[in-house]
């Protein structure tokens, strides 16, 4: 994505392209851990901020509640995340990475330092700077 080519393009289109390029660059890491891009977003958000309610996690991972629940169920079954009842509000659940999930998330995060991902991030920052 070249900055000169993107100045007149809709921001939503630019963001979708950047997301697709990043996910393509990381597809091998996702596949190695048998994760979807959506599941990776959940792990990534929990790596940055453990112990989130489902509502906060849905917002942070940019997923709808029903979709989040299905993904979290699968991640719990695989032992990558833990879901517990909220201490103060028994109607709510809190989600955190398991030790195995934290290890996988750190490994994928380390792989994000590839040149392909760094290039997309630089290009996206440049575009965002031109419209800011």
N, C-alpha and C positions, 0 to 999 in steps of 0.2 A: 504494500500500500504506500504510494508516494503522496507526500503532502500536497504537491501541486495538483495532483489528480483528484484530490478529495475535498478541496475547499468548497465546491458547490454541491457536494453530496449530503444527503440527509443524515443527521447524526445517528438515528436509529439504524440505518443501513451500515454506517461505518462501524458502529459497535457490534452489530451482528457479524460483519466480516471479520473483525478482530477476534471475536469469540471463536468463530469457526477456525481461523488460522491457528489460534492458540490450542484449541482442542485437537486439531489435526497434528500439531507438533507434539502433543502429549499423549496421543492415542496409544502409543506403544506402552507407556507407563501405566495408563489406565487398564489396558488389556492384560498386562503382566499381573496386575492385582485384581483382575476380573471386576473392574468398576466401570460404571457409566460416568459420563461427564457430570451428571446431576449428583451422583453419589460422591464423586470427588469434591464437588462444591460443599457438600455437607461436611465431609471430613476436614476440608480446608477451614471452614468457618469454625468448627469445633477445635481445631488445632490452635487457632488464634484466640478463641474465647470459649474455654470449656464450660460445661455445666449450663447449657442454655435451655430455656423452655422451648417447646415446639413452636410457639408463635414467633419468638425471636429468631429461632433457627430458620423457619420458613422465610422470614424477611431477609435474613443475612445470606441465605443460599439462593435467594431469588426463585423460590418454588412455591406453588400453591399448597395449601394445607394437606389436601388429599394426596397429592403427589409426594409430598414430604413424608407423610405417614407410611406409604408403601415402601419408599426407599429406606427409611429408618428401620422398618420391620425387617427388610432383607439384610441390612447392615448388622442388626442385632442378632439375627439368625447366624450370620457368618462370624460373630464375635468381634466385629470391628468397633461397634459402639455399645454403650450401656445406657439403658433407659430406666430411670428410677422415679418414684413418686416424689413430687416436690415436698420438702419438709414443712413448709408453712401452709401450703394449699394442696390438700390431698386430691383435688380434682385435676391437677396439672402434672405433667411429666417433665423431667429434666433429662437432657441427653448429654453424654460426654463420650469421648473416645476411650476405648479399652486400651490396655498397653499394646496389644497387637495393632489396633487401629492407629494409635499414635505413631508407632514405628512405620507403618505403611504411609501415613500422611507425611511424615518427615522425609521419607525416601522420595515420594513423588514431588514434594516441594523442592527438594534438592535438584531434581531433574528439570525443574522449571527454569533453571539458570542456563538453559541452552541458548545458543545464539539466535535460533529461530524465534523463540519466545521473546528474548530480549529485543530483537528487531521489531516485532509486532508492538511490543509495549512502547518502544521509542517512537514509532510512527504514530501510535494512538495518542501519546502524550503531545506530540507536535500538532496533531489535528485539533485536539482539545484546547491547546494553547492558542490556536488561531481563532477560535470562536469564543474564548473566555473574555 
